[in-house]
Amino acid sequence: MKSNEFNLDDFLPYQLSVLSARMNRLLSKVYGEQYGLSIPEWRVLVHVARREKMSVRDIHKCVNLEKPAVSRAVTKLEATGLLIKSTSEDDHRLVDIELTKDGIEVLNNITPKALVYEKELLSSFSTEENTQLYALLERLHDELDKYPDAMPRKPRADGRPRGLVK
């Protein structure tokens, strides 16, 4: 193959990466400019809020971030008063993390704006296209699940089984 026969712009993994980066950058204006949160910090807040208490290990399983990024996010969120840590009642070797009152307030301020952002993005699709988009994304995940070297898919934070479309 000649080097000019491969067009990165037409390569699906590249397109998805660029799309994700663009969407995350725009969404980060919602929580970054007003609250100074990074993408990992936003993800950690959302996941902790869904479970009320969880360990760094549990967060790592859900947020699709490397452990050091999760640890840094938790440390910063604790320092800014949005999270608190306590010794786990179930396993004293673990630390439970939960949102503070300020963390809940910040999340309650950001979430409606994030949902409006998502709705605006998806408004260019019909209801059927929206359903099809999520079904196609799920099929891509299913295909990746067949590869032993692919990063395993994280469990859904809401506990629902895979394959359910928004």
KEKE-3310 file (N, C-alpha, C; in steps of 0.2 Angstrom, whole numbers, plus 5000, padded with zeros to 4 digits):
npx = (5004:5003:5008:5000:4987:4980:4968:4967:4957:4946:4945:4937:4940:4948:4939:4929:4936:4940:4927:4923:4932:4929:4916:4917:4926:4917:4907:4914:4915:4903:4905:4918:4922:4914:4914:4927:4930:4938:4937:4939:4936:4922:4916:4919:4912:4899:4897:4899:4889:4878:4879:4880:4890:4906:4921:4938:4942:4930:4925:4935:4931:4920:4921:4929:4943:4960:4968:4977:4972:4959:4962:4969:4958:4949:4956:4958:4944:4941:4949:4943:4932:4921:4919:4920:4930:4930:4933:4929:4914:4912:4924:4938:4950:4948:4943:4928:4920:4911:4898:4899:4888:4890:4895:4884:4876:4883:4884:4870:4868:4875:4871:4857:4861:4870:4862:4854:4863:4866:4854:4852:4863:4858:4847:4847:4844:4831:4819:4819:4832:4840:4838:4843:4856:4861:4859:4868:4880:4880:4881:4894:4902:4898:4905:4918:4920:4922:4936:4950:4961:4955:4951:4941:4924:4916:4905:4888:4884:4871:4867:4859:4856:4867:4863:4851:4843:4843)
npy = (4994:5011:5026:5036:5030:5028:5036:5046:5054:5047:5036:5026:5024:5036:5046:5045:5047:5061:5067:5064:5071:5084:5085:5083:5094:5105:5102:5103:5117:5119:5114:5117:5131:5138:5131:5125:5112:5097:5085:5072:5075:5079:5067:5058:5065:5063:5049:5045:5052:5044:5032:5036:5032:5026:5017:5022:5012:5006:5018:5019:5007:5011:5024:5024:5029:5030:5023:5033:5045:5045:5045:5057:5066:5063:5067:5081:5085:5082:5092:5103:5103:5096:5082:5070:5059:5043:5030:5014:5005:4992:4986:4989:4992:4999:5015:5025:5036:5050:5063:5079:5092:5103:5097:5090:5101:5108:5098:5097:5109:5109:5097:5099:5108:5101:5091:5098:5102:5090:5086:5097:5093:5081:5085:5086:5074:5062:5054:5041:5040:5043:5033:5023:5027:5025:5011:5007:5011:5003:4990:4992:4992:4979:4971:4975:4968:4956:4955:4950:4958:4970:4985:4981:4983:4995:4992:4997:5013:5014:5002:4995:4982:4979:4985:4992:5005:5023)
npz = (5000:4996:5004:5002:5000:5011:5020:5034:5038:5034:5042:5053:5068:5070:5066:5075:5087:5085:5084:5097:5105:5101:5105:5119:5122:5120:5128:5140:5143:5149:5162:5165:5164:5173:5185:5185:5183:5177:5163:5168:5182:5181:5176:5187:5197:5193:5192:5206:5212:5207:5214:5227:5237:5234:5230:5225:5216:5212:5205:5195:5188:5181:5174:5163:5163:5166:5181:5188:5184:5189:5202:5204:5200:5211:5222:5219:5219:5232:5238:5234:5241:5236:5236:5249:5259:5267:5278:5272:5278:5275:5270:5278:5272:5261:5254:5255:5244:5243:5238:5244:5251:5244:5232:5227:5225:5215:5205:5202:5197:5185:5178:5171:5161:5154:5149:5141:5131:5126:5120:5111:5102:5097:5091:5077:5072:5068:5078:5076:5069:5080:5089:5081:5080:5093:5094:5084:5089:5100:5094:5088:5100:5104:5094:5097:5109:5105:5103:5112:5115:5116:5125:5140:5141:5151:5165:5165:5173:5178:5181:5172:5160:5146:5129:5130:5123:5123)
capx = (5000:5006:5006:4994:4981:4976:4966:4966:4951:4940:4946:4932:4943:4950:4933:4926:4941:4939:4921:4922:4936:4925:4910:4920:4928:4912:4903:4918:4913:4898:4907:4925:4922:4910:4916:4934:4931:4941:4933:4939:4932:4915:4914:4919:4906:4892:4897:4899:4882:4873:4880:4881:4896:4910:4928:4942:4942:4923:4925:4939:4928:4914:4922:4933:4949:4966:4967:4980:4967:4953:4965:4970:4952:4946:4960:4956:4937:4941:4952:4939:4926:4915:4919:4923:4932:4929:4934:4923:4912:4912:4931:4942:4956:4945:4940:4922:4920:4904:4898:4897:4882:4892:4896:4878:4874:4887:4881:4863:4868:4878:4867:4852:4865:4873:4857:4852:4869:4865:4848:4854:4867:4854:4841:4848:4842:4824:4818:4821:4839:4843:4837:4847:4863:4863:4859:4874:4886:4880:4884:4901:4904:4898:4910:4925:4920:4925:4943:4953:4965:4952:4949:4934:4918:4914:4898:4884:4883:4865:4866:4855:4860:4869:4859:4845:4844:4840)
capy = (5000:5017:5030:5041:5027:5028:5043:5046:5057:5043:5030:5026:5026:5043:5050:5044:5051:5068:5068:5063:5076:5090:5086:5084:5101:5110:5101:5105:5124:5120:5113:5119:5138:5140:5127:5124:5105:5094:5080:5067:5077:5079:5060:5056:5068:5060:5042:5045:5054:5039:5027:5039:5030:5021:5017:5024:5006:5006:5023:5017:5002:5015:5030:5023:5033:5026:5024:5039:5051:5045:5047:5064:5069:5063:5072:5088:5086:5083:5098:5109:5102:5093:5075:5068:5052:5040:5022:5009:5001:4985:4984:4995:4994:5004:5022:5027:5043:5053:5070:5084:5096:5108:5093:5089:5107:5109:5093:5099:5115:5107:5092:5101:5111:5095:5088:5103:5102:5083:5087:5101:5089:5076:5087:5085:5067:5061:5050:5034:5040:5043:5026:5019:5029:5021:5004:5006:5012:4997:4985:4992:4989:4971:4969:4976:4963:4949:4955:4949:4964:4977:4987:4978:4988:4996:4991:5004:5016:5014:4995:4992:4978:4982:4985:4996:5011:5029)
capz = (5000:4996:5010:5000:4999:5017:5022:5041:5039:5033:5046:5058:5074:5070:5066:5082:5092:5084:5086:5105:5108:5100:5109:5126:5123:5120:5135:5146:5144:5154:5169:5166:5164:5179:5191:5185:5183:5171:5160:5173:5188:5179:5176:5194:5201:5190:5194:5213:5213:5205:5218:5233:5240:5230:5231:5219:5212:5209:5200:5189:5184:5178:5171:5157:5164:5170:5189:5191:5182:5194:5209:5204:5200:5217:5226:5218:5221:5239:5240:5233:5245:5232:5238:5255:5259:5274:5278:5271:5283:5272:5270:5281:5268:5256:5256:5252:5242:5242:5237:5249:5249:5238:5226:5225:5222:5208:5200:5201:5192:5178:5174:5166:5155:5150:5145:5135:5126:5122:5116:5105:5097:5094:5088:5070:5071:5070:5084:5073:5068:5087:5091:5077:5082:5099:5092:5080:5094:5104:5090:5088:5107:5104:5090:5100:5114:5103:5103:5118:5117:5116:5132:5141:5142:5158:5167:5165:5179:5181:5182:5167:5155:5139:5123:5130:5120:5127)
cpx = (5004:5004:5000:4987:4977:4975:4964:4959:4945:4941:4942:4935:4945:4944:4930:4930:4940:4933:4920:4926:4932:4919:4912:4922:4922:4908:4907:4917:4908:4900:4914:4925:4919:4913:4923:4935:4934:4936:4933:4935:4925:4913:4914:4913:4900:4892:4896:4891:4877:4873:4880:4887:4900:4917:4932:4942:4936:4923:4929:4935:4922:4916:4926:4939:4954:4965:4971:4975:4962:4956:4966:4963:4949:4950:4958:4949:4937:4944:4948:4932:4920:4914:4922:4925:4931:4931:4928:4921:4912:4919:4935:4948:4954:4943:4934:4923:4913:4904:4896:4890:4884:4893:4889:4875:4877:4884:4874:4863:4870:4874:4862:4856:4868:4868:4854:4857:4868:4859:4849:4858:4863:4848:4841:4846:4835:4824:4821:4829:4843:4843:4842:4855:4865:4863:4866:4880:4886:4883:4892:4905:4904:4903:4917:4925:4922:4933:4946:4957:4962:4950:4942:4930:4917:4907:4894:4883:4876:4862:4861:4859:4862:4863:4852:4847:4840:4833)
cpy = (5006:5022:5035:5037:5026:5035:5043:5049:5053:5036:5031:5028:5033:5048:5051:5048:5058:5070:5069:5069:5083:5091:5087:5091:5106:5109:5104:5113:5124:5119:5116:5127:5140:5137:5124:5116:5103:5088:5074:5068:5077:5071:5057:5058:5064:5053:5041:5047:5048:5033:5029:5038:5025:5022:5020:5018:5005:5012:5021:5012:5006:5020:5030:5028:5028:5028:5031:5045:5051:5047:5054:5068:5069:5067:5079:5090:5086:5089:5104:5108:5099:5086:5075:5061:5049:5033:5018:5005:4993:4982:4990:4996:4999:5010:5023:5034:5045:5060:5073:5088:5100:5104:5092:5095:5109:5104:5095:5105:5113:5102:5094:5105:5106:5092:5092:5102:5095:5084:5091:5097:5084:5078:5087:5078:5067:5056:5043:5034:5040:5036:5022:5021:5025:5014:5002:5006:5005:4991:4986:4990:4981:4968:4969:4970:4957:4949:4955:4955:4970:4978:4984:4984:4989:4994:4998:5006:5015:5007:4991:4987:4982:4981:4989:5003:5017:5029)
cpz = (5000:5001:5008:4999:5005:5019:5029:5042:5038:5037:5052:5065:5075:5070:5072:5087:5091:5086:5094:5108:5107:5104:5117:5127:5124:5127:5141:5147:5149:5161:5170:5167:5171:5185:5191:5185:5176:5169:5166:5179:5187:5179:5183:5198:5199:5193:5202:5215:5212:5210:5226:5237:5235:5231:5224:5214:5208:5203:5194:5185:5179:5173:5165:5157:5167:5177:5191:5189:5187:5200:5209:5204:5207:5222:5225:5220:5228:5241:5239:5237:5241:5234:5245:5255:5266:5273:5277:5277:5281:5272:5272:5277:5263:5259:5252:5250:5241:5241:5243:5247:5244:5232:5223:5221:5215:5203:5198:5196:5185:5174:5169:5160:5151:5146:5140:5129:5122:5118:5110:5100:5094:5091:5080:5068:5072:5076:5082:5072:5075:5089:5087:5078:5088:5098:5088:5085:5098:5100:5089:5095:5107:5100:5093:5106:5112:5102:5110:5120:5117:5124:5134:5142:5149:5159:5167:5172:5183:5182:5177:5163:5149:5134:5124:5127:5123:5125)
residu = (MET:LYS:SER:ASN:GLU:PHE:ASN:LEU:ASP:ASP:PHE:LEU:PRO:TYR:GLN:LEU:SER:VAL:LEU:SER:ALA:ARG:MET:ASN:ARG:LEU:LEU:SER:LYS:VAL:TYR:GLY:GLU:GLN:TYR:GLY:LEU:SER:ILE:PRO:GLU:TRP:ARG:VAL:LEU:VAL:HIS:VAL:ALA:ARG:ARG:GLU:LYS:MET:SER:VAL:ARG:ASP:ILE:HIS:LYS:CYS:VAL:ASN:LEU:GLU:LYS:PRO:ALA:VAL:SER:ARG:ALA:VAL:THR:LYS:LEU:GLU:ALA:THR:GLY:LEU:LEU:ILE:LYS:SER:THR:SER:GLU:ASP:ASP:HIS:ARG:LEU:VAL:ASP:ILE:GLU:LEU:THR:LYS:ASP:GLY:ILE:GLU:VAL:LEU:ASN:ASN:ILE:THR:PRO:LYS:ALA:LEU:VAL:TYR:GLU:LYS:GLU:LEU:LEU:SER:SER:PHE:SER:THR:GLU:GLU:ASN:THR:GLN:LEU:TYR:ALA:LEU:LEU:GLU:ARG:LEU:HIS:ASP:GLU:LEU:ASP:LYS:TYR:PRO:ASP:ALA:MET:PRO:ARG:LYS:PRO:ARG:ALA:ASP:GLY:ARG:PRO:ARG:GLY:LEU:VAL:LYS)
# end
